[in-house]
């Protein structure tokens, strides 16, 4: 890439400004789950894009607005950046070393809520646009930004937004909202995302809590009812027990297994940092990665019932609830899995256990042989010293299926995170060197989109 050195010099000239803009974005709370700071954040995003010559408009939704912005290029191709401006709640606040909305640099890392997910990626792309236009005077391809405000609450407005604005969002390639490097510093390409069905299971067995000594052997206990119901969902061998759950699972192809065989196993340092003595799957590729990201799962995310305070309180709990997520792979459909779950509970005698859907996303994959995938993978070489490693799927979930289904566009990843970024956790952060390299890589992707 002949202009790589010119791009890097432009990035260095603007390095202080890029960090300042990132800090400005992170200093503004934008918690979609709580509705805090959302309008202020929209205005920040809109102004940042307008300063760069983008034609922007704020699109209202039922909850939090989105920003669609476009700037033309010299060639007919279009690169679509999908990002989100909302962040996770910062609690527990006492677990942060510095305040979550007071961006702080320590040891070459920038700490703030949302700096990895997703404001660091948004700032990275803005800085890459600056570098390219500094060097070329214009964009070599059209660039469209879609920046939504509901990703952290499962993007409920995005399906209608993408379908309604299909023509505005049409593109040749979509760079997704996140990206990272692995423990060796190699950039990672994720070519798919698992779907998700997030449900709350609840049961009410009594009108109110009551004395466990008087009533413990004669009245139904909501906590036990829910525990028994949960125990039917998955067996000790980790297999989900819902009838039909695996019927539509597309197994990994030979090509998938070949790619996964080249990936590193989970590092002992990563496992130890999580306090895990053992794994429930083989530790080496490709089996480890197949279990980790290409196999559907059922996870109890939270349980609530009865007395949880200090000391004892001998009661029979009247209510119990659990939040459960099912991570889904192609071609599982969350609506079908929800119906299967309801039939499963009824068949096992748990008609009294309610199953309410809280969120759902379909799985999505981009073909590894798409030519734009090859471009993004190879364009990392000049920045990281080697091409990206390729994961056929990511273990996480996101609304990428909308872009595959409605726009027919390949979805790829490149970005600024690393395995220790504490995403969604206290002391979320990115390494500033990863931020710089993410800008360098993104700038090269933009210029490559304009090549003949």
TAPEJO-V948607 format. One record per helix or strand of 3 or more residues. SS is the DSSP state (H for helix, E for strand). FROM is the first residue (numbers start at 1). LEN is the number of residues. If there is no record, write none. Layout:
# TAPEJO-V948607
<<SS/FROM/LEN> <SS/FROM/LEN>>
This chain:
# TAPEJO-V948607
<<H/4/10> <H/15/13> <H/38/13> <E/55/5> <E/66/6> <E/78/7> <H/93/3> <E/104/3> <E/109/3> <H/115/22> <E/142/7> <H/151/3> <H/158/7> <H/166/4> <E/173/3> <E/187/4> <E/192/13> <H/212/4> <H/222/10> <H/254/8> <H/268/6> <H/287/7> <E/297/9> <E/319/10> <H/334/14> <E/354/8> <H/371/9> <H/381/4> <E/389/3> <E/394/4> <H/400/8> <E/410/3> <E/429/3> <H/432/18>>
